Amino acid sequence: MSLNPEVSELFDFYGDMLTEKQRDAIRFYYDDDLSLAEIAQNYGVNRQAVHDSIKRAEVMLYDMENKLGIVRKSKRLDEGLAQIAELAKTIESVNQKHSFSSEISSLAAKIVAIAKVINE
């Protein structure tokens, strides 16, 4: 069982804000595919305690995203940078076809390079 993509993204951004036990429980359950019973045995607690910890952690991740919106903003930034890079490539292509200007070509190349660096 791997993290569903949405929880995985949230965990990547906000996982450090969870308690150590919550982080471990999520990793054991989703990444290591341990059962609730196996995790409970490792911690000396019951299955329900592990289940509750995982569910509380998931709720906290979603709450943080609802309040902060970092994942949503990151996705918009990535999409915007991809669009900027594509538009710069289109400008370069149109420039070469119609009236080549080395200045336009140079500026378009710089835009693509900047978008690439920001997206890394």
Backbone as CSV, one residue per row, in Angstrom:
resi,resn,N_x,N_y,N_z,CA_x,CA_y,CA_z,C_x,C_y,C_z
1,MET,0.849,-1.159,0.000,0.000,0.000,0.000,0.902,1.232,0.000
2,SER,0.889,2.002,-1.020,1.706,3.211,-1.002,0.805,4.404,-0.728
3,LEU,1.419,5.479,-0.284,0.647,6.681,-0.017,-0.174,7.048,-1.237
4,ASN,-1.421,7.431,-1.008,-2.142,7.930,-2.160,-1.469,9.227,-2.555
5,PRO,-1.515,9.583,-3.814,-0.725,10.724,-4.294,-0.990,12.023,-3.529
6,GLU,-2.229,12.258,-3.157,-2.555,13.492,-2.458,-1.934,13.521,-1.053
7,VAL,-2.089,12.438,-0.315,-1.512,12.372,1.027,0.018,12.395,0.931
8,SER,0.554,11.762,-0.073,2.000,11.742,-0.269,2.542,13.158,-0.467
9,GLU,1.877,13.939,-1.304,2.308,15.321,-1.516,2.204,16.131,-0.230
10,LEU,1.094,15.980,0.442,0.909,16.706,1.699,1.980,16.307,2.709
11,PHE,2.267,15.018,2.784,3.285,14.530,3.717,4.662,15.096,3.363
12,ASP,4.970,15.178,2.067,6.254,15.747,1.644,6.410,17.190,2.124
13,PHE,5.333,17.957,2.055,5.401,19.364,2.430,5.265,19.590,3.937
14,TYR,4.374,18.846,4.566,4.020,19.134,5.947,4.395,18.042,6.950
15,GLY,4.997,16.969,6.495,5.301,15.843,7.376,6.113,16.211,8.597
16,ASP,7.011,17.163,8.460,7.844,17.567,9.599,7.040,18.257,10.696
17,MET,5.832,18.659,10.393,4.986,19.331,11.387,4.204,18.321,12.241
18,LEU,4.257,17.075,11.853,3.592,16.023,12.629,4.512,15.573,13.755
19,THR,3.939,14.882,14.714,4.777,14.322,15.769,5.604,13.180,15.176
20,GLU,6.657,12.819,15.851,7.513,11.730,15.381,6.714,10.437,15.262
21,LYS,5.850,10.165,16.229,5.039,8.939,16.186,4.080,8.949,15.002
22,GLN,3.490,10.099,14.711,2.588,10.191,13.556,3.345,9.976,12.255
23,ARG,4.520,10.598,12.149,5.338,10.411,10.935,5.700,8.937,10.762
24,ASP,6.154,8.333,11.848,6.530,6.919,11.781,5.342,6.045,11.406
25,ALA,4.203,6.297,12.028,3.011,5.488,11.745,2.623,5.591,10.278
26,ILE,2.652,6.792,9.733,2.303,6.969,8.319,3.319,6.262,7.431
27,ARG,4.594,6.422,7.738,5.623,5.756,6.928,5.496,4.233,7.005
28,PHE,5.335,3.714,8.222,5.201,2.257,8.371,3.971,1.746,7.630
29,TYR,2.869,2.439,7.764,1.605,1.980,7.187,1.600,2.092,5.664
30,TYR,2.003,3.251,5.160,1.925,3.472,3.710,3.182,3.029,2.969
31,ASP,4.338,3.456,3.423,5.574,3.164,2.692,6.067,1.735,2.893
32,ASP,6.033,1.269,4.144,6.555,-0.064,4.445,5.477,-1.139,4.380
33,ASP,4.233,-0.709,4.166,3.089,-1.623,3.998,2.889,-2.527,5.211
34,LEU,3.156,-1.988,6.404,2.894,-2.756,7.619,1.417,-2.621,7.977
35,SER,0.877,-3.659,8.566,-0.518,-3.615,9.001,-0.621,-2.797,10.281
36,LEU,-1.854,-2.414,10.604,-2.072,-1.701,11.866,-1.602,-2.546,13.042
37,ALA,-1.856,-3.854,12.962,-1.457,-4.767,14.043,0.070,-4.804,14.190
38,GLU,0.790,-4.830,13.073,2.256,-4.866,13.129,2.815,-3.577,13.730
39,ILE,2.253,-2.459,13.321,2.716,-1.176,13.869,2.402,-1.109,15.360
40,ALA,1.185,-1.545,15.702,0.772,-1.536,17.111,1.717,-2.377,17.954
41,GLN,2.099,-3.532,17.438,3.014,-4.412,18.171,4.364,-3.721,18.372
42,ASN,4.862,-3.029,17.333,6.147,-2.327,17.441,6.122,-1.249,18.521
43,TYR,4.972,-0.611,18.701,4.853,0.475,19.676,4.256,0.037,21.007
44,GLY,3.798,-1.197,21.083,3.201,-1.677,22.321,1.853,-1.038,22.614
45,VAL,1.097,-0.759,21.536,-0.242,-0.186,21.687,-1.223,-1.053,20.901
46,ASN,-2.505,-0.695,20.948,-3.477,-1.484,20.190,-3.668,-0.917,18.782
47,ARG,-4.328,-1.723,17.940,-4.569,-1.346,16.544,-5.324,-0.018,16.446
48,GLN,-6.311,0.152,17.315,-7.139,1.359,17.275,-6.303,2.613,17.524
49,ALA,-5.335,2.508,18.416,-4.462,3.657,18.694,-3.656,4.039,17.455
50,VAL,-3.164,3.034,16.736,-2.400,3.300,15.512,-3.321,3.902,14.452
51,HIS,-4.491,3.312,14.285,-5.461,3.812,13.309,-5.801,5.269,13.608
52,ASP,-6.075,5.565,14.882,-6.416,6.932,15.274,-5.262,7.893,14.998
53,SER,-4.047,7.459,15.272,-2.870,8.297,15.043,-2.709,8.619,13.556
54,ILE,-2.888,7.610,12.715,-2.768,7.818,11.265,-3.866,8.760,10.779
55,LYS,-5.091,8.528,11.221,-6.204,9.380,10.786,-6.025,10.815,11.272
56,ARG,-5.575,10.995,12.520,-5.324,12.352,13.030,-4.235,13.036,12.200
57,ALA,-3.207,12.288,11.850,-2.116,12.855,11.045,-2.630,13.278,9.676
58,GLU,-3.446,12.440,9.055,-4.003,12.783,7.742,-4.871,14.036,7.835
59,VAL,-5.695,14.118,8.873,-6.538,15.304,9.070,-5.667,16.541,9.254
60,MET,-4.592,16.404,10.022,-3.691,17.535,10.232,-3.043,17.982,8.922
61,LEU,-2.642,17.020,8.089,-2.036,17.357,6.797,-3.017,18.138,5.927
62,TYR,-4.245,17.654,5.855,-5.266,18.342,5.056,-5.590,19.718,5.648
63,ASP,-5.657,19.817,6.968,-5.927,21.105,7.609,-4.813,22.115,7.302
64,MET,-3.565,21.654,7.366,-2.447,22.548,7.072,-2.526,23.049,5.638
65,GLU,-2.861,22.159,4.723,-2.973,22.577,3.329,-4.132,23.550,3.145
66,ASN,-5.253,23.282,3.811,-6.397,24.196,3.702,-6.063,25.581,4.233
67,LYS,-5.255,25.647,5.274,-4.892,26.935,5.870,-3.754,27.624,5.121
68,LEU,-2.754,26.855,4.705,-1.556,27.438,4.107,-1.536,27.384,2.583
69,GLY,-2.082,26.331,2.008,-2.149,26.203,0.555,-0.813,26.072,-0.151
70,ILE,0.195,25.588,0.536,1.532,25.523,-0.053,1.587,24.533,-1.220
71,VAL,0.957,23.378,-1.081,0.973,22.392,-2.162,0.256,22.954,-3.381
72,ARG,-0.903,23.547,-3.148,-1.685,24.144,-4.241,-0.879,25.247,-4.944
73,LYS,-0.231,26.102,-4.164,0.576,27.185,-4.731,1.779,26.633,-5.487
74,SER,2.379,25.585,-4.958,3.525,24.966,-5.613,3.135,24.394,-6.981
75,LYS,1.972,23.746,-7.018,1.494,23.197,-8.290,1.240,24.312,-9.308
76,ARG,0.611,25.401,-8.852,0.352,26.531,-9.758,1.657,27.137,-10.248
77,LEU,2.634,27.244,-9.366,3.938,27.776,-9.753,4.587,26.884,-10.805
78,ASP,4.580,25.575,-10.580,5.153,24.634,-11.541,4.467,24.738,-12.900
79,GLU,3.132,24.803,-12.876,2.384,24.916,-14.131,2.687,26.233,-14.835
80,GLY,2.754,27.317,-14.072,3.057,28.624,-14.652,4.446,28.671,-15.264
81,LEU,5.407,28.082,-14.573,6.771,28.062,-15.115,6.851,27.238,-16.398
82,ALA,6.125,26.142,-16.428,6.103,25.323,-17.653,5.492,26.111,-18.801
83,GLN,4.435,26.850,-18.529,3.796,27.661,-19.570,4.722,28.776,-20.035
84,ILE,5.409,29.414,-19.102,6.352,30.473,-19.457,7.441,29.924,-20.366
85,ALA,7.986,28.774,-20.005,9.044,28.174,-20.823,8.522,27.831,-22.216
86,GLU,7.314,27.283,-22.313,6.733,26.949,-23.624,6.489,28.203,-24.453
87,LEU,5.985,29.251,-23.839,5.749,30.502,-24.565,7.061,31.111,-25.050
88,ALA,8.099,31.034,-24.236,9.408,31.551,-24.655,9.936,30.767,-25.851
89,LYS,9.710,29.446,-25.848,10.134,28.629,-26.989,9.331,28.988,-28.236
90,THR,8.053,29.278,-28.054,7.210,29.684,-29.186,7.682,31.026,-29.733
91,ILE,8.015,31.960,-28.852,8.539,33.256,-29.295,9.808,33.063,-30.113
92,GLU,10.684,32.195,-29.627,11.935,31.910,-30.347,11.639,31.325,-31.725
93,SER,10.694,30.407,-31.791,10.331,29.775,-33.062,9.746,30.791,-34.042
94,VAL,8.831,31.607,-33.561,8.222,32.640,-34.417,9.287,33.630,-34.864
95,ASN,10.175,33.980,-33.984,11.251,34.909,-34.302,12.127,34.366,-35.432
96,GLN,12.447,33.097,-35.370,13.290,32.496,-36.406,12.569,32.425,-37.745
97,LYS,11.264,32.199,-37.745,10.497,32.067,-38.983,10.262,33.400,-39.681
98,HIS,10.096,34.475,-38.923,9.621,35.713,-39.532,10.680,36.804,-39.648
99,SER,11.218,37.214,-38.622,12.203,38.298,-38.708,13.213,38.117,-37.598
100,PHE,14.215,37.359,-37.892,15.170,36.973,-36.857,15.792,38.183,-36.190
101,SER,15.649,38.219,-34.890,16.282,39.238,-34.060,17.101,38.501,-33.014
102,SER,18.392,38.756,-33.014,19.242,38.074,-32.045,18.880,38.480,-30.612
103,GLU,18.379,39.704,-30.449,17.991,40.158,-29.118,16.775,39.374,-28.613
104,ILE,15.780,39.185,-29.468,14.594,38.406,-29.092,15.003,36.971,-28.795
105,SER,15.850,36.415,-29.625,16.314,35.048,-29.424,17.036,34.906,-28.091
106,SER,17.889,35.851,-27.780,18.641,35.821,-26.533,17.716,35.957,-25.318
107,LEU,16.758,36.869,-25.404,15.822,37.061,-24.291,14.947,35.828,-24.075
108,ALA,14.482,35.221,-25.159,13.669,34.006,-25.039,14.478,32.889,-24.392
109,ALA,15.738,32.749,-24.783,16.598,31.720,-24.189,16.813,31.986,-22.697
110,LYS,16.961,33.254,-22.311,17.128,33.597,-20.902,15.863,33.265,-20.100
111,ILE,14.704,33.528,-20.680,13.438,33.214,-20.002,13.338,31.716,-19.753
112,VAL,13.658,30.921,-20.757,13.622,29.463,-20.612,14.595,29.020,-19.520
113,ALA,15.799,29.573,-19.512,16.806,29.205,-18.522,16.369,29.584,-17.108
114,ILE,15.787,30.753,-16.946,15.323,31.206,-15.627,14.191,30.301,-15.137
115,ALA,13.253,29.995,-16.005,12.137,29.130,-15.620,12.651,27.753,-15.194
116,LYS,13.657,27.255,-15.895,14.233,25.949,-15.575,14.904,25.978,-14.200
117,VAL,15.658,27.025,-13.920,16.349,27.139,-12.627,15.336,27.257,-11.484
118,ILE,14.296,28.049,-11.665,13.281,28.230,-10.625,12.563,26.907,-10.366
119,ASN,12.354,26.113,-11.387,11.595,24.874,-11.273,12.408,23.725,-10.684
120,GLU,13.697,23.881,-10.528,14.537,22.807,-9.986,14.407,22.683,-8.495
